[in-house]
Amino acid sequence: MSAAVAHATSPANGPRRADAEATEVLRAQDTELDVGARFLRAGGRCMPLPRKEFELLSVLLAHAGQVVPREQLLAAGWDNPCEAGKALEVYIRRLRQKIETDPHRPTHIRTVRGIGYIFDREALGWAS
């Protein structure tokens, strides 16, 4: 797991459990995803995420600094990835609108042509 991602369990809950009381948070600099509540905190704002956006961002944050192949993202967001068509690009665009300062010039979620996407460490000031 990437050092850029922090997992937290609420102290009152003790060891991590798979129930709704456990709180897991994925963090990468100014972006924070509360897994239990399905909330995104980015740019000083807090907002709920629809299921597919949540699943895609979870995968990207869990692999921050690594290229995530398109096929892996499709498998995370769709029961039948073959039916997704251009939907992945639409959901990535929606995430960029929520996270990026300028969604047309993304610095967090970047496209790696012909491969997939990366939640970029370099843009966040992390050492390689």
ZAMARGU-4260 file (C-alpha; in steps of 0.2 Angstrom, whole numbers, plus 5000, padded with zeros to 4 digits):
<rodrens>
0) 5000/5000/5000 | 5006/5017/4996 | 5013/5028/5010 | 5001/5042/5003 | 4986/5033/5010
5) 4982/5033/5028 | 4969/5021/5035 | 4961/5026/5052 | 4949/5016/5063 | 4939/5025/5076
10) 4947/5022/5093 | 4930/5018/5100 | 4927/5003/5089 | 4943/4994/5093 | 4950/4983/5079
15) 4944/4986/5061 | 4927/4978/5058 | 4917/4977/5042 | 4902/4985/5049 | 4896/5003/5047
20) 4903/5009/5063 | 4921/5007/5057 | 4928/5023/5049 | 4941/5021/5036 | 4949/5036/5028
25) 4959/5037/5012 | 4970/5053/5012 | 4981/5061/4999 | 4987/5078/5004 | 4971/5089/5002
30) 4960/5075/4996 | 4951/5064/5009 | 4939/5050/5006 | 4929/5044/5021 | 4925/5026/5016
35) 4911/5023/5029 | 4901/5039/5026 | 4906/5040/5007 | 4911/5058/5009 | 4924/5067/4999
40) 4933/5082/5007 | 4943/5092/4994 | 4948/5110/4992 | 4939/5115/5009 | 4923/5107/5004
45) 4914/5091/5010 | 4902/5082/4998 | 4894/5065/4996 | 4899/5055/4981 | 4888/5044/4970
50) 4893/5025/4971 | 4903/5024/4955 | 4913/5040/4958 | 4916/5034/4976 | 4923/5017/4970
55) 4934/5025/4956 | 4942/5037/4968 | 4944/5024/4981 | 4955/5014/4969 | 4965/5029/4963
60) 4969/5034/4981 | 4973/5017/4987 | 4986/5017/4973 | 4991/5035/4974 | 5007/5038/4964
65) 5004/5022/4953 | 4996/5021/4936 | 4980/5012/4938 | 4975/5002/4922 | 4958/5007/4914
70) 4953/4989/4915 | 4955/4989/4934 | 4945/5005/4936 | 4931/4997/4925 | 4931/4982/4936
75) 4929/4992/4951 | 4915/5003/4945 | 4905/4991/4934 | 4898/4973/4935 | 4900/4971/4917
80) 4915/4982/4912 | 4912/4978/4893 | 4896/4988/4894 | 4904/5004/4902 | 4909/5012/4885
85) 4915/5030/4888 | 4907/5030/4905 | 4924/5029/4914 | 4929/5046/4906 | 4913/5054/4911
90) 4915/5049/4929 | 4934/5054/4929 | 4928/5071/4923 | 4915/5072/4937 | 4929/5068/4950
95) 4941/5081/4942 | 4927/5094/4944 | 4926/5090/4962 | 4944/5089/4966 | 4954/5099/4954
100) 4957/5118/4955 | 4956/5118/4936 | 4948/5102/4929 | 4954/5106/4912 | 4972/5106/4918
105) 4971/5092/4930 | 4986/5090/4943 | 4978/5076/4954 | 4970/5064/4943 | 4980/5063/4927
110) 4977/5052/4911 | 4991/5041/4906 | 4987/5038/4888 | 4983/5021/4882 | 4985/5014/4900
115) 4974/5022/4913 | 4974/5035/4926 | 4986/5041/4941 | 4982/5050/4957 | 4998/5060/4955
120) 5011/5061/4969 | 5022/5073/4960 | 5009/5086/4959 | 5006/5085/4977 | 5024/5088/4982
125) 5028/5070/4986 | 5046/5063/4983 | 5047/5050/4970
</rodrens>
